[in-house]
């Protein structure tokens, strides 16, 4: 089974300039566009479980295409 991942850019709610990437693996449903649609419940679950963070942006990607942080 192939997997995609949701890449979240999250920042501390108390320090909005302190940010990092977090990754949520999701089942590959065919396209990145489908991942964007189907990953919303996973993002909501992650957000509820991590109240100290604010999600600034997110996208879907392939784990093998991860880039090193700048």
N, C-alpha and C positions, 0 to 999 in steps of 0.2 A: 504494500500500500504506500503510495506516495503521500508526502505531507508538504503542506505549505506552512508558512508561519506568519502570524500577525506581528508586525514590528511596531511597538508602541514607543513613542517619545514621551516619557513621564518626568514630571518635575515635582519636587517637594512642595506641598501646599504652603508651607511656612517660609520657604526659600525658593521662589519661582525661577531663580537663575541656576539652581542646582538640579541638573537634568541627567537622565541616562536612558538607554534603550532597554526595553524588556521584550521578550519573545514568547508568544503563545503558539504552540504547534496546533495546526488544524488539518483535518483531512482534506486532501486535494479533491475538489469537486469539479475540476475541469479547467477553470480559467481564473485568472487573478480577479476579474470583475465579479465572478460568483463568490470568490473568497471575501471580497469587500462587503458583499451583501450578507453572506451567511455568518460572518465572524462577529457581527454586532452583539449577539447574546454573550459570546465569550469575553468581549471587551467590557460589557456591562458587569459581568460576574467578576472579572479581574478588578475593575474599579471599586466595586462594593467590598471586595476582600482587602483592598489596599487604600484605605481612606486618607492616608498621609500623603498620597500622590494625586496629582492632577494630570490627566492625559492631555497633552498639547496637540499631538497629531499621531496618525497611524496609517499604515499601509500593509498590503500583503506582499509577500515575496517568497522566493525559494531559499531554503536554508543554505544551500551550496553557493548562493550568490551574495552571502553576507559580506559587507565591506567593513574593514577595520574602522573604528571611530576616529574622527579627526583629532 
